[in-house]
Amino acid sequence: MIAEPQYPQKMTAEEYLEWESKQELRYEYIDGEILAMTGGTLSHAKIYLNLYRALYPHLRQRGCEAYVSDVKVQASEKSRYFYPDLVVTCDPEDLKAHDFIQHPKVIVEVLSPGTASYDRGDKFKYYRQIPSLQEYFLVDSESISVEVYHRGEGKMWLYYAYMDGEMVRLESIEFDCAIESLYEGVILGNKSE
């Protein structure tokens, strides 16, 4: 039996940043609440690593960086910190940062049955409040399906859905890739990994 982690139920952002830096596990922070991160599946990891491999040479030419799962993003100063599956930044301050990304341009979440509604709902609501964020990229881990939300005028976000056989486009970084390349080596559906 695994014991429940012992940590304060509420803390300030400063307390969280100091406390979490000493932890072995990762924890997200939302308005004083601490949320333990759970591990993903092999398919989940393969998807974001496939995207990272495709992005890496493209971003180097543009002075941008992509980071996967262990990099924290500050979604709101003093109130929200998340660990997206992949984040892209082109901001000079972020490229020199040590603790977290403050100016993400693209955030990627790989959807699982347990996280899909949260990633599309509350988490997207929090991410939309990041002024630098231009695109929110959601990849389904159980079927070939990608959704991209692109920042429009004012509070408008444009929605693009991609299916098998299509090219996925991230306009903010001028990046295109075949959707199949995201799923290379991935076992879809309920099959065991």
N, C-alpha and C positions, 0 to 999 in steps of 0.2 A: 504494500500500500504506500502511495506517495503522499507525504504530508502537504497540506495546503501551504503555499508560501506565506511567510509572515512579513507583512509590510503595513505601514500606516494606511488607513482608508482614505485619508485626505492629507494633502500637503500643498505648499505653495510651489510655484514653478522653480524657484531657486532651490528649495529643499529637494524637489524631484531631481533636478539636474545633478546636484551633489550626491544624492543617494543612489541614483541609477548608475552613475559612473563607477560605483564600487560593486555593482551586481554582476553575477555571471550571466543571468538571463536578461532579455530585453523587455522593456515595459513602455507602453505608450502612456501619454498624459493628456487628459481631457478635463479642463476646468476643475482641477483639484483632485480628480479621480485617477487612480493608477490601474492600468489594464495590462495583465501579463500577456506576452505574445506567445502564440502556440506555433509548433512546428508545422511545416507544410509537407505535401506529398512529393514524391519524385517527379511526377508530372508538373507540379507547380514550379519546382526549381528548374526543371529543364526548360520550361516556357520562358521564364524571365532571363535565364542564361542564354538561350537562343537569341532573344531580342538584344541582350547586351552585346553578344558577339557581332551581330549585324550592325549595331549602332557604333561600336568602338571606332572603326576606321573612319566612319562618316563624321563623327563628332570631333576627332582629333584635328581635322582640316579646318574646323570652325572655331577652335579654341574653347570647346565645351567639354564637359565630362559627364559620364553616366556612372551611377553608383547603385549597387544592388543591396537589398534587404537589411544589411547591418548599419545603414546610414540613416540617422535621424533627420527629420525635416521639421522645422519650426513653422507650424501652420498659423500660429497667432502668438505674438510676443506675450509671454507670461501666462499663457493659458492652454496651449495645445502643441503637442509634439507627437509625431507619428513615424513609423518605419514602413514606408511603402516598399513594394517589391522591387521597384526600380525608379530612380529619379534622375532627371537630366537638368543640369544647370549650365548657364553660359556666363553667369555673373562673376566678375573678377573677385569680389569679396568671398564668394562661396569657393572659388578655386584655391583660395589661401586658407580657408577655414579648417579648424581641427575638430570641432565638436558636433556641428550640425549644419545643414543647408537652410538658408533663409530665403533664397530667391529661386525656387525651382521654376523651370520653364515647362517641363513635362513630368507628370507623375503617372506611374504604371502600377496597377493592381491586378494580380491574377486571381480570378474569381473561383471560389470553391462553393459547394452547396451551403456550407455553414457561414460564409462571409459575404455572399453575393448581395443580399438585400442591404446589409450595412454599408458595403463599398459603394453601392449605387445611391444610397439614401443619406444617412447622417454623415458618413465620411466625405462624400462628395460635397455636401453642404459646407463642411469645414474647409475642405480644399478650395472651394470656389472663392473663399474670402482671402486667399493669398493673391495679392496684386500681381505678382510676376507670373503666376501660372497661366499658361496659354492652352495647354491640352491635358486632358485626363483620359488615359488609355486603359481600357478594361479588356482583359483576355480571359475567355472562358476556359477552364481547365478540363471540362468534360465533353465539349464539342467544339468544332472549329467555328469560332465566332469571336469577333472583336468589335468593341464599341469605342468610338472616340468622341469625346466632347471637346469642342473647340470654342474658345472664348470669342464672342461676337461683340456687338456694340452694347454699351451699358451693362446690364445684368443678363443679357442674352447669351446663351450657350448653344452652339449648333451641334446637332447630333448626327454622327455618321456610323452606319452599321456595315460590317464587312463579313462576308461568308467565304466558304471554300472556293478557291480559284481566283480570288480577287487580290489586288495590290492594296496594302494598307498605306495610308498617307498621314504623315505628321507635318502639317504645313509650317509650324513655328520653327522647325529645324530642317525643313526641306528634305525630308527623309521618306523614302518609299521602300517597301519590302513585300515580297510575296507572303501571303498569310500562311502558306504551307511551311515556310522557313521557321516560323514561330513554333510550330508543332513537330519539328523534326525529332524523331526518337521518342515521342510522347505516346503513351498508351491512353486512349480516350475512353470515356464512359466508366462503367463500374468494374472494369477488369482489374484484377489485382496487379500491383506493380512489382 
